[in-house]
Amino acid sequence: MPQSACEQTQPRPKELTFDVNGLRLTARSWGDPAGTPTLALHGWLDNANTFDGLAPLLPELDLIAPDFAGHGFSSHRPAGAHYTSFADVQDTIAIANELGWQRFNVIGHSMGAAVATELAGLFPERILRAVMIDGFAHHEGDSAETLESNRRAIEQMLAPHKTPPVYADLDSMIRRVTEATDQSWDAAATLVARGHRLVRGGYTWRTDPRIRFSTPQRQNHEQLDALMARSTAPTLLIVANQGDSWYRPGIERRAAKHPALRVEYIDGPHHVHLEHATRVASLIREFLELG
């Protein structure tokens, strides 16, 4: 399987494990242990490898990227438990507490950026600075749509669960990712390296299939407005021009409520931090005043 340039030229990151909230959550650690504490939060169906290109370009930070529950090498949530941003925020704070970090930076991509947004609003006293990469706070429509999503989430959880597909080799898994997303082969290979497991007949995904279920109890505009108003940390939102669009309709409204939001638009796909790490690192270094 192809290696990224980062993997070929940089020391491998350390592997960490946290036992929190009844789960075993895994993580990767880069940088300077004496540097500014920084948690990096990956996107939906991704894992900590998503920061393989970016993290080595921020060596001044003590940067730790957890695998969210149900992703990477982390535990899946118990039977009947839904995957929500609320639970991910709780797990993230628990990891920070285990590390003894009272205040820290947060860097989030996609779903991880949405989690970071909620984290910064619920616990503003804990966040030094926040960076969101092609993702931000968003809502799921009006009350009727939210109720329908809640119902669907319960129905999916109670229905018989499908068995994930099995692939003959890792190249087949990588190819499936490139067909389903805008990722290059190398980017997909980086994520598949941590996102697969060996089973009878070949390989399958490590991610919990329930992650694909409807997410219950999304926040409405008013709740997101309140989150923005409570978010005191200086925040950088990096929008990938060729990336995802789910969060973009709310940017103007969020910016009007957020006291310290800066928005930068750059060319690149949704995984711009993995495909064009140097470009993204330059923006982050300037924002975090790393020199």
Backbone bond lengths (Angstrom), bond angles and torsions (degrees), N, CA, C in turn:
res aa  C-N    CA-C-N  psi(-1)  N-CA   C-N-CA  omega(-1)  CA-C   N-CA-C  phi
1 M - - - 1.459 - - 1.515 109.06 -
2 P 1.326 117.46 135.11 1.465 119.84 -177.04 1.522 111.53 -60.68
3 Q 1.311 117.67 144.37 1.452 122.97 174.50 1.519 109.48 -102.36
4 S 1.324 115.09 147.33 1.457 118.58 174.39 1.519 108.79 -71.87
5 A 1.351 115.25 160.71 1.461 119.42 177.94 1.512 110.77 -59.43
6 C 1.358 114.83 -34.54 1.468 119.35 -179.86 1.526 110.37 -61.50
7 E 1.357 117.77 -45.35 1.444 121.24 -177.80 1.519 111.19 -65.12
8 Q 1.328 116.95 -29.78 1.449 120.67 -177.23 1.522 112.16 -77.10
9 T 1.327 118.57 -27.87 1.458 120.52 -171.08 1.522 114.03 -115.36
10 Q 1.334 119.45 -10.88 1.445 122.25 -176.02 1.525 110.96 -113.08
11 P 1.350 117.57 149.44 1.465 120.26 173.52 1.528 109.73 -59.12
12 R 1.314 115.89 147.06 1.456 119.17 178.81 1.523 110.03 -68.13
13 P 1.334 117.77 141.40 1.461 119.75 177.98 1.521 111.56 -69.19
14 K 1.308 116.05 160.92 1.465 121.24 177.17 1.526 109.67 -79.05
15 E 1.320 115.37 148.89 1.463 121.71 175.60 1.521 108.83 -98.83
16 L 1.332 116.59 132.99 1.458 122.85 -179.44 1.525 110.04 -123.47
17 T 1.328 116.09 158.12 1.456 122.06 176.70 1.520 109.49 -136.40
18 F 1.334 115.91 137.07 1.465 122.02 178.92 1.529 108.48 -127.51
19 D 1.322 116.26 129.25 1.462 121.12 175.00 1.527 107.80 -101.32
20 V 1.330 115.67 100.67 1.466 120.93 -175.89 1.527 109.73 -138.63
21 N 1.312 116.12 145.34 1.468 122.52 174.14 1.531 112.85 52.72
22 G 1.331 116.25 34.76 1.451 120.40 179.83 1.511 114.67 75.36
23 L 1.331 117.78 11.63 1.458 123.13 -177.99 1.523 110.09 -122.68
24 R 1.319 116.42 155.59 1.468 121.13 168.80 1.519 106.90 -105.84
25 L 1.327 115.90 109.46 1.459 121.97 -178.25 1.515 109.35 -105.62
26 T 1.325 115.54 130.89 1.455 121.52 -178.53 1.524 109.90 -100.39
27 A 1.329 116.28 164.08 1.467 120.66 -177.67 1.510 109.82 -158.95
28 R 1.336 114.87 164.12 1.458 122.26 172.90 1.530 107.54 -117.95
29 S 1.331 116.20 145.62 1.465 121.71 -174.99 1.516 110.25 -127.73
30 W 1.332 115.42 129.30 1.468 122.72 178.42 1.534 109.85 -125.06
31 G 1.332 115.07 165.76 1.456 120.47 165.18 1.508 115.79 88.70
32 D 1.329 114.32 -152.60 1.466 123.63 -172.64 1.521 109.77 -100.70
33 P 1.345 119.45 116.24 1.470 121.02 178.61 1.520 113.20 -57.35
34 A 1.336 116.88 -21.60 1.463 120.58 177.95 1.526 111.90 -93.05
35 G 1.325 116.87 0.68 1.459 120.89 -178.50 1.522 113.02 -80.52
36 T 1.314 115.98 -178.05 1.460 120.64 -178.64 1.527 110.04 -65.71
37 P 1.335 118.01 125.23 1.465 120.65 178.69 1.524 110.74 -58.70
38 T 1.331 116.69 131.70 1.460 121.47 -176.54 1.526 109.46 -145.82
39 L 1.327 116.47 126.33 1.459 121.59 173.59 1.517 109.00 -102.68
40 A 1.329 116.50 132.04 1.464 122.49 179.50 1.527 108.48 -113.17
41 L 1.323 117.01 123.53 1.462 123.24 -171.36 1.523 110.40 -112.49
42 H 1.307 116.89 122.71 1.468 122.67 -174.35 1.526 112.69 -82.00
43 G 1.317 115.00 174.53 1.451 121.66 -177.10 1.516 113.98 -91.83
44 W 1.323 114.81 177.81 1.464 124.54 -178.16 1.531 110.79 -61.56
45 L 1.340 115.78 128.32 1.463 124.22 -179.26 1.525 113.37 67.82
46 D 1.337 118.47 5.77 1.460 122.47 176.94 1.532 109.07 -96.68
47 N 1.293 116.92 -159.40 1.466 122.25 178.94 1.522 108.51 -162.24
48 A 1.331 116.52 -176.98 1.465 121.29 -174.31 1.527 113.16 -60.90
49 N 1.335 117.96 -21.93 1.468 120.50 178.98 1.524 112.87 -62.91
50 T 1.325 117.66 -15.43 1.456 120.06 -179.08 1.529 111.88 -61.07
51 F 1.337 116.80 -19.00 1.469 120.66 179.90 1.534 112.50 -100.26
52 D 1.326 117.29 12.41 1.471 120.28 -178.98 1.521 113.15 -59.79
53 G 1.333 117.45 -33.83 1.456 120.08 179.90 1.513 113.03 -84.43
54 L 1.321 116.83 -36.81 1.462 122.05 -173.70 1.526 112.92 -80.78
55 A 1.326 117.14 -46.17 1.466 120.84 -172.39 1.528 113.96 -56.16
56 P 1.338 119.76 -43.60 1.470 118.64 -179.74 1.525 113.80 -65.20
57 L 1.331 117.26 -15.76 1.463 120.95 178.23 1.529 111.95 -88.06
58 L 1.335 116.52 1.96 1.468 122.34 177.85 1.530 108.73 -126.00
59 P 1.340 117.77 55.39 1.472 120.76 -170.44 1.519 114.07 -67.95
60 E 1.329 117.65 -16.05 1.471 119.68 179.49 1.528 112.14 -73.02
61 L 1.324 117.13 -16.74 1.463 121.45 -177.16 1.524 111.33 -89.60
62 D 1.306 116.23 150.51 1.462 121.73 165.37 1.517 105.28 -91.96
63 L 1.329 116.34 89.29 1.456 121.82 -167.98 1.525 110.85 -104.01
64 I 1.321 116.00 123.16 1.462 122.28 179.53 1.519 108.83 -123.44
65 A 1.328 115.70 126.32 1.468 121.89 -179.21 1.524 108.98 -113.56
66 P 1.322 118.09 105.84 1.471 120.04 177.39 1.520 111.28 -77.49
67 D 1.319 115.32 154.52 1.456 121.39 162.74 1.530 106.14 -84.89
68 F 1.333 117.95 121.74 1.458 119.14 174.47 1.527 109.87 -58.94
69 A 1.311 117.07 156.81 1.465 121.25 174.21 1.529 109.16 -51.99
70 G 1.339 115.55 136.47 1.458 120.23 179.78 1.506 114.40 83.36
71 H 1.321 117.75 -1.08 1.463 123.20 -178.70 1.528 109.84 -123.89
72 G 1.334 116.32 157.18 1.457 120.30 174.86 1.523 111.55 54.17
73 F 1.337 116.36 -134.30 1.458 121.43 -179.11 1.524 112.53 -93.45
74 S 1.331 118.65 1.65 1.464 121.59 -177.73 1.524 112.17 -74.09
75 S 1.323 114.86 158.57 1.460 121.16 177.74 1.525 111.21 -62.09
76 H 1.320 115.35 151.81 1.457 120.57 168.97 1.523 108.77 -83.06
77 R 1.323 116.65 154.41 1.463 119.89 177.23 1.534 109.44 -69.57
78 P 1.335 117.01 155.43 1.470 119.85 -177.90 1.526 112.24 -61.60
79 A 1.318 115.61 162.95 1.464 121.09 177.26 1.524 109.94 -55.11
80 G 1.332 115.78 133.79 1.457 120.96 178.36 1.516 114.65 85.87
81 A 1.323 117.76 -8.55 1.467 121.22 -179.52 1.526 110.12 -88.23
82 H 1.329 116.88 132.51 1.455 121.95 -179.29 1.530 110.38 -87.64
83 Y 1.315 114.76 155.79 1.458 121.36 174.37 1.530 108.14 -94.22
84 T 1.326 115.97 116.40 1.460 121.86 -178.13 1.516 110.11 -135.52
85 S 1.318 115.89 158.60 1.462 119.70 176.24 1.528 110.85 -64.90
86 F 1.345 116.49 -32.65 1.474 120.65 178.38 1.532 110.21 -57.90
87 A 1.347 116.61 -46.81 1.462 120.38 -179.79 1.527 110.71 -66.26
88 D 1.327 117.29 -37.49 1.467 120.30 178.86 1.524 111.67 -66.81
89 V 1.339 117.19 -38.29 1.470 120.46 175.38 1.526 109.55 -62.02
90 Q 1.318 116.80 -44.45 1.467 120.68 179.72 1.525 110.97 -60.05
91 D 1.336 116.69 -44.01 1.471 120.10 179.00 1.530 111.13 -65.10
92 T 1.329 116.68 -38.50 1.468 120.38 -179.11 1.524 111.18 -65.38
93 I 1.321 116.39 -44.44 1.466 119.95 176.85 1.532 110.59 -63.25
94 A 1.330 116.97 -38.66 1.464 120.47 178.85 1.531 111.07 -62.34
95 I 1.336 117.01 -39.77 1.465 120.64 177.25 1.531 110.38 -64.82
96 A 1.334 116.51 -45.04 1.470 119.56 177.61 1.527 111.08 -58.78
97 N 1.321 116.22 -40.04 1.469 120.06 178.43 1.526 111.01 -64.62
98 E 1.342 116.40 -41.35 1.465 120.13 178.20 1.525 110.94 -61.86
99 L 1.317 116.59 -34.79 1.461 121.46 179.31 1.527 112.67 -78.46
100 G 1.325 116.53 -12.52 1.460 120.63 -176.43 1.511 113.10 76.78
101 W 1.342 116.87 23.20 1.456 121.84 -179.19 1.525 109.69 -91.53
102 Q 1.312 116.33 108.64 1.461 120.04 175.90 1.521 111.75 -78.55
103 R 1.352 115.75 -34.92 1.464 120.68 177.71 1.528 108.46 -136.25
104 F 1.322 115.94 143.02 1.461 119.44 -175.04 1.522 109.89 -160.21
105 N 1.346 114.77 158.27 1.456 120.70 169.39 1.517 109.21 -78.18
106 V 1.324 115.36 158.07 1.460 120.22 171.67 1.522 108.80 -134.28
107 I 1.329 115.80 133.67 1.464 123.15 174.86 1.521 107.09 -121.32
108 G 1.334 117.69 124.29 1.451 120.17 -178.54 1.511 111.94 -128.89
109 H 1.332 115.69 143.65 1.463 120.81 174.81 1.525 109.05 -116.26
110 S 1.342 116.98 131.32 1.460 122.94 173.82 1.527 110.57 55.24
111 M 1.333 118.98 -119.47 1.453 120.42 177.70 1.524 111.03 -55.76
112 G 1.329 116.95 -37.61 1.460 120.05 177.39 1.509 112.36 -62.30
113 A 1.351 117.04 -30.55 1.458 120.46 175.84 1.523 110.49 -70.56
114 A 1.338 117.28 -37.45 1.463 120.36 176.59 1.531 110.49 -64.64
115 V 1.327 116.88 -41.54 1.464 120.93 176.30 1.526 110.24 -63.51
116 A 1.329 116.38 -42.86 1.467 120.45 179.32 1.527 111.23 -63.10
117 T 1.329 117.10 -36.51 1.462 121.03 177.85 1.520 110.46 -61.78
118 E 1.324 115.71 -46.07 1.469 120.16 179.41 1.521 110.79 -66.43
119 L 1.318 116.17 -40.16 1.461 121.33 178.39 1.527 111.15 -59.46
120 A 1.334 116.66 -45.69 1.463 121.24 -177.38 1.520 112.11 -67.07
121 G 1.353 117.13 -29.62 1.451 119.97 178.94 1.518 113.34 -82.00
122 L 1.336 116.74 -36.13 1.461 120.69 -179.68 1.522 112.16 -77.78
123 F 1.330 116.86 -33.77 1.467 121.76 -176.58 1.530 110.38 -129.24
124 P 1.331 118.03 61.06 1.470 119.90 -176.20 1.527 113.46 -61.15
125 E 1.324 116.28 -27.83 1.466 119.49 -178.80 1.524 112.71 -71.56
126 R 1.339 117.22 -12.22 1.458 120.81 -178.09 1.534 113.45 -95.72
127 I 1.329 117.43 -16.98 1.454 120.74 -170.24 1.535 111.02 -102.70
128 L 1.328 116.25 124.60 1.462 121.78 176.14 1.527 110.51 -78.20
129 R 1.337 116.12 -60.80 1.462 123.17 177.27 1.520 108.22 -144.48
130 A 1.326 115.67 153.63 1.463 120.58 -177.42 1.522 109.98 -128.99
131 V 1.324 115.64 138.76 1.467 122.34 176.25 1.525 107.80 -124.71
132 M 1.328 116.81 125.19 1.454 122.36 177.71 1.536 108.57 -112.70
133 I 1.330 117.09 126.66 1.458 122.05 -178.56 1.526 109.11 -111.90
134 D 1.315 116.35 111.60 1.467 124.41 179.96 1.523 112.74 43.79
135 G 1.307 114.49 53.94 1.456 122.42 176.43 1.515 109.15 179.83
136 F 1.318 116.25 153.88 1.462 120.50 -178.49 1.521 107.36 -166.16
137 A 1.308 116.72 -171.13 1.458 120.45 176.54 1.525 109.75 -66.05
138 H 1.328 115.48 145.28 1.461 119.14 175.56 1.524 109.22 -155.19
139 H 1.314 115.70 162.40 1.457 119.63 179.34 1.528 108.71 -120.66
140 E 1.339 115.63 170.88 1.460 120.68 -174.05 1.518 112.18 -112.17
141 G 1.317 118.57 30.80 1.455 119.98 176.88 1.510 112.86 99.29
142 D 1.331 116.19 -162.70 1.459 121.11 -175.13 1.527 110.74 -81.50
143 S 1.344 115.59 -177.35 1.459 120.84 -174.83 1.523 112.16 -61.43
144 A 1.329 117.19 -40.54 1.460 120.59 -179.73 1.524 110.96 -61.92
145 E 1.330 117.10 -41.87 1.458 120.73 179.23 1.525 111.33 -66.64
146 T 1.331 116.59 -36.96 1.451 120.53 178.38 1.521 110.75 -65.93
147 L 1.325 116.70 -42.15 1.463 120.50 178.60 1.531 110.57 -62.91
148 E 1.316 116.78 -41.29 1.460 120.26 178.78 1.527 110.79 -64.77
149 S 1.331 116.70 -37.46 1.461 120.87 177.19 1.526 110.45 -65.82
150 N 1.329 117.38 -39.46 1.466 121.42 177.18 1.528 110.95 -61.23
151 R 1.338 115.90 -45.71 1.466 120.36 179.08 1.534 110.55 -61.32
152 R 1.334 116.16 -45.75 1.457 120.73 -177.99 1.530 110.89 -62.57
153 A 1.331 116.97 -38.03 1.464 120.88 179.42 1.527 110.82 -62.01
154 I 1.319 117.49 -41.10 1.466 121.15 178.68 1.526 110.42 -67.63
155 E 1.329 116.27 -44.73 1.465 119.76 -179.84 1.526 111.24 -60.59
156 Q 1.321 116.63 -42.05 1.465 119.94 -179.83 1.526 111.05 -65.98
157 M 1.339 116.66 -39.75 1.458 120.00 -178.77 1.526 111.50 -65.87
158 L 1.326 117.18 -33.58 1.465 121.01 -176.11 1.526 112.93 -89.05
159 A 1.322 117.60 -13.48 1.460 121.19 -179.33 1.534 110.48 -79.45
160 P 1.338 117.56 158.90 1.475 119.66 174.31 1.527 110.07 -58.27
161 H 1.316 116.60 137.34 1.460 121.26 -176.53 1.524 110.54 -92.94
162 K 1.315 115.62 138.54 1.458 121.19 179.37 1.533 110.65 -76.08
163 T 1.309 115.98 149.83 1.457 121.41 175.61 1.528 109.21 -81.85
164 P 1.334 117.88 130.75 1.476 119.71 179.33 1.520 111.02 -59.91
165 P 1.329 118.43 149.98 1.458 121.34 179.88 1.523 111.47 -66.11
166 V 1.323 115.33 153.78 1.460 122.22 177.36 1.526 107.89 -111.64
167 Y 1.332 115.69 135.12 1.465 122.20 -178.44 1.522 109.36 -112.69
168 A 1.318 116.20 144.48 1.462 121.06 -177.03 1.519 112.36 -66.60
169 D 1.338 117.07 -31.78 1.464 120.55 -177.69 1.525 109.29 -153.28
170 L 1.329 115.25 169.27 1.466 120.13 -177.72 1.520 111.76 -67.95
171 D 1.315 116.86 -32.80 1.456 118.99 177.96 1.522 111.11 -59.02
172 S 1.322 117.15 -35.94 1.465 120.63 178.27 1.525 110.85 -65.49
173 M 1.324 117.11 -37.32 1.461 120.80 177.48 1.529 110.50 -67.65
174 I 1.324 115.19 -43.70 1.465 119.13 179.24 1.528 110.04 -61.98
175 R 1.318 115.64 -43.67 1.467 119.82 179.78 1.536 110.74 -60.86
176 R 1.324 116.64 -39.06 1.477 120.25 179.16 1.526 110.71 -62.37
177 V 1.335 117.61 -39.59 1.462 121.22 178.62 1.524 110.48 -64.65
178 T 1.319 117.10 -44.15 1.467 119.52 -179.24 1.521 111.69 -66.14
179 E 1.335 116.88 -30.69 1.462 120.37 178.13 1.523 112.09 -73.75
180 A 1.337 116.40 -31.69 1.469 121.02 -175.59 1.524 113.12 -90.29
181 T 1.341 117.22 -16.95 1.458 121.10 -176.23 1.528 109.45 -133.79
182 D 1.345 115.26 -175.98 1.462 120.31 178.24 1.528 111.86 -95.45
183 Q 1.324 118.29 15.78 1.460 121.36 -174.57 1.527 112.19 -78.29
184 S 1.315 114.60 147.23 1.456 120.86 172.80 1.523 109.27 -74.02
185 W 1.328 116.45 168.75 1.465 121.19 178.67 1.531 110.69 -59.47
186 D 1.329 117.36 -45.82 1.462 120.34 -177.44 1.524 111.84 -63.63
187 A 1.333 117.12 -41.47 1.464 120.36 179.20 1.516 110.56 -64.38
188 A 1.325 116.33 -45.67 1.460 120.24 179.12 1.523 111.19 -62.50
189 A 1.351 116.87 -40.13 1.462 120.87 179.37 1.523 111.41 -62.51
190 T 1.320 116.69 -37.12 1.458 120.79 179.24 1.524 111.00 -62.07
191 L 1.323 117.29 -41.17 1.459 121.30 -179.46 1.527 111.95 -76.38
192 V 1.325 116.96 -39.69 1.466 120.60 179.47 1.528 110.72 -63.87
193 A 1.329 117.48 -30.89 1.461 121.03 -179.33 1.522 111.68 -56.63
194 R 1.333 117.59 -32.93 1.467 121.53 179.81 1.532 111.24 -105.24
195 G 1.306 116.79 -7.48 1.454 120.19 -172.33 1.509 115.34 -106.24
196 H 1.354 118.43 10.58 1.463 120.39 -178.36 1.523 110.86 -117.56
197 R 1.329 116.08 162.73 1.458 122.12 170.71 1.526 108.87 -143.87
198 L 1.312 114.92 153.48 1.457 121.92 -178.56 1.524 109.86 -84.18
199 V 1.333 117.12 131.28 1.460 122.93 177.47 1.525 108.33 -135.72
200 R 1.321 115.73 173.99 1.465 119.48 176.72 1.532 109.55 -60.37
201 G 1.304 116.95 124.80 1.458 121.36 178.00 1.509 115.05 94.14
202 G 1.344 117.45 -5.20 1.466 118.32 178.21 1.513 113.24 149.29
203 Y 1.326 116.03 -129.95 1.460 122.30 -174.50 1.527 109.99 -130.37
204 T 1.341 115.14 151.22 1.452 119.76 174.12 1.521 108.64 -143.43
205 W 1.340 116.24 179.31 1.469 121.10 -175.19 1.522 111.57 -79.11
206 R 1.321 116.70 143.36 1.462 121.44 172.51 1.530 111.63 -77.77
207 T 1.316 117.11 -27.04 1.461 120.18 -175.63 1.518 111.11 -61.54
208 D 1.321 115.06 144.66 1.462 121.81 177.17 1.528 108.73 -69.17
209 P 1.335 119.07 124.20 1.474 120.14 179.92 1.520 113.52 -57.92
210 R 1.341 117.43 -23.61 1.470 120.30 -178.46 1.524 112.50 -68.63
211 I 1.337 116.65 -13.99 1.463 119.56 176.78 1.526 110.79 -59.53
212 R 1.331 115.81 -27.25 1.465 120.63 -178.55 1.529 113.29 -79.49
213 F 1.333 117.52 -7.43 1.461 119.97 179.98 1.528 110.49 -69.49
214 S 1.312 116.55 160.96 1.467 120.98 174.91 1.520 109.74 -57.60
215 T 1.314 115.67 142.27 1.466 120.86 179.22 1.528 109.28 -92.74
216 P 1.331 117.92 121.41 1.465 119.68 -179.00 1.521 112.73 -80.94
217 Q 1.318 115.19 159.47 1.466 123.38 169.46 1.527 112.94 59.50
218 R 1.326 114.88 48.42 1.463 119.46 172.53 1.525 110.14 -66.35
219 Q 1.327 115.59 156.09 1.461 119.82 -179.24 1.526 110.96 -87.58
220 N 1.327 115.43 146.82 1.459 120.02 178.68 1.529 110.37 -90.43
221 H 1.327 115.86 178.43 1.466 120.43 -176.82 1.524 111.87 -58.76
222 E 1.317 117.04 -42.95 1.464 120.35 -176.35 1.539 111.01 -64.20
223 Q 1.322 116.02 -40.52 1.462 119.11 177.90 1.526 111.24 -66.21
224 L 1.321 116.48 -39.02 1.465 119.88 177.82 1.519 111.52 -68.16
225 D 1.335 116.65 -35.87 1.468 119.67 174.83 1.528 110.20 -59.02
226 A 1.338 115.90 -42.74 1.468 120.15 -179.63 1.524 110.96 -66.09
227 L 1.332 117.14 -38.77 1.465 120.71 176.54 1.527 110.80 -60.44
228 M 1.340 116.23 -44.50 1.454 120.41 -179.93 1.526 110.74 -60.93
229 A 1.327 116.27 -45.41 1.461 120.78 -176.83 1.527 111.66 -64.27
230 R 1.331 116.59 -29.49 1.466 120.95 -179.60 1.524 112.50 -84.14
231 S 1.326 117.73 -10.87 1.466 121.64 -173.49 1.519 110.55 -84.79
232 T 1.310 116.75 97.92 1.460 121.17 -174.82 1.526 113.28 -88.01
233 A 1.334 118.30 -16.57 1.464 120.78 -176.30 1.524 110.90 -70.95
234 P 1.326 118.22 135.36 1.471 119.51 170.70 1.523 109.78 -53.95
235 T 1.323 116.43 133.75 1.458 121.03 -171.54 1.512 110.67 -131.63
236 L 1.340 116.09 133.47 1.455 123.06 176.19 1.520 108.58 -111.68
237 L 1.323 116.83 122.55 1.463 122.74 174.08 1.524 108.35 -106.43
238 I 1.334 116.04 117.19 1.463 121.88 178.05 1.522 107.69 -101.64
239 V 1.323 116.23 112.83 1.459 122.34 -179.40 1.523 108.76 -97.39
240 A 1.333 116.70 122.49 1.469 121.24 176.32 1.526 108.24 -84.21
241 N 1.307 116.93 119.04 1.472 121.04 -173.93 1.516 113.18 -58.97
242 Q 1.329 117.61 -31.95 1.462 121.17 178.84 1.531 110.84 -105.26
243 G 1.320 116.40 21.33 1.457 121.43 -176.02 1.516 113.53 -94.56
244 D 1.330 116.28 -151.19 1.457 122.14 -177.41 1.522 111.43 -77.79
245 S 1.331 114.90 160.72 1.467 119.39 -176.12 1.525 113.52 -121.61
246 W 1.326 118.83 -3.39 1.464 120.97 -171.54 1.531 113.71 -59.62
247 Y 1.320 117.67 -29.75 1.463 121.21 -175.70 1.531 113.10 -98.37
248 R 1.325 117.81 -11.29 1.461 120.94 -169.36 1.528 114.63 -68.12
249 P 1.340 120.04 -36.82 1.468 118.00 -179.37 1.531 114.00 -59.04
250 G 1.341 116.88 -21.79 1.460 118.96 -178.05 1.511 115.02 -95.25
251 I 1.342 118.33 -1.84 1.464 119.97 -173.37 1.520 111.77 -59.70
252 E 1.334 117.31 -46.44 1.459 119.79 -177.19 1.525 111.52 -61.50
253 R 1.341 116.33 -43.56 1.462 119.47 179.34 1.526 110.89 -66.63
254 R 1.341 117.28 -41.74 1.466 119.72 179.10 1.532 111.03 -63.60
255 A 1.324 116.64 -41.06 1.464 120.53 -179.01 1.518 111.51 -63.24
256 A 1.329 116.27 -33.49 1.465 120.09 -179.73 1.526 111.61 -69.28
257 K 1.317 117.17 -25.63 1.461 121.58 -178.42 1.523 113.19 -96.49
258 H 1.332 116.52 -26.90 1.463 120.90 -175.50 1.526 109.98 -79.83
259 P 1.332 118.42 130.84 1.471 119.98 -176.42 1.520 114.92 -77.21
260 A 1.363 117.99 -13.95 1.468 118.19 -173.40 1.528 111.07 -150.23
261 L 1.333 116.25 52.94 1.460 120.66 -177.52 1.527 111.02 -105.82
262 R 1.328 115.59 130.37 1.463 122.62 174.47 1.536 108.06 -118.40
263 V 1.310 117.31 132.25 1.462 122.13 -177.25 1.527 109.27 -115.93
264 E 1.329 116.07 128.36 1.463 122.59 177.81 1.531 108.82 -123.98
265 Y 1.321 116.67 132.84 1.465 122.52 177.23 1.521 109.06 -105.86
266 I 1.330 116.74 129.59 1.459 120.60 178.11 1.533 109.23 -135.57
267 D 1.314 115.89 152.57 1.459 120.12 176.49 1.524 110.15 -72.09
268 G 1.324 114.85 140.32 1.455 119.38 178.05 1.513 111.17 150.40
269 P 1.343 117.40 165.02 1.459 122.53 179.67 1.532 111.43 -81.84
270 H 1.320 115.55 -177.48 1.464 120.57 -177.17 1.529 111.78 -57.53
271 H 1.328 118.20 -42.39 1.459 121.25 177.80 1.531 110.13 -90.07
272 V 1.316 116.12 49.09 1.462 121.84 -175.78 1.525 111.21 -60.36
273 H 1.327 117.34 -31.50 1.469 121.14 -179.37 1.528 111.85 -70.67
274 L 1.324 116.96 -21.30 1.454 121.77 178.42 1.526 111.55 -96.47
275 E 1.327 115.24 -35.60 1.467 120.74 -179.21 1.536 112.10 -81.56
276 H 1.339 117.06 -34.59 1.470 121.92 -176.88 1.541 108.63 -134.06
277 A 1.327 115.25 60.52 1.458 120.93 -172.43 1.523 113.05 -60.10
278 T 1.328 117.69 -38.80 1.465 120.39 -177.45 1.519 111.57 -62.29
279 R 1.308 116.37 -41.95 1.465 121.35 -179.90 1.528 111.13 -63.22
280 V 1.330 115.81 -44.99 1.463 120.20 -179.71 1.528 110.31 -69.26
281 A 1.330 116.74 -41.18 1.462 120.20 179.79 1.520 111.51 -60.22
282 S 1.321 117.40 -36.61 1.457 120.65 179.62 1.526 110.93 -61.12
283 L 1.324 116.86 -44.25 1.466 120.60 177.93 1.517 111.28 -63.87
284 I 1.323 116.17 -43.40 1.461 120.22 -177.73 1.521 110.72 -67.73
285 R 1.309 117.33 -41.51 1.459 120.41 179.93 1.528 110.68 -60.90
286 E 1.316 116.75 -42.56 1.465 120.45 179.11 1.523 110.22 -65.10
287 F 1.339 116.68 -42.64 1.463 121.55 -177.91 1.537 110.91 -66.49
288 L 1.322 116.51 -40.91 1.471 120.55 -178.75 1.530 112.78 -85.56
289 E 1.340 115.18 -0.04 1.470 121.93 178.32 1.535 110.94 58.11
290 L 1.345 114.86 49.72 1.451 120.84 179.79 1.525 112.64 -88.36
291 G 1.311 117.18 -5.58 1.473 120.34 176.27 1.521 112.27 92.06
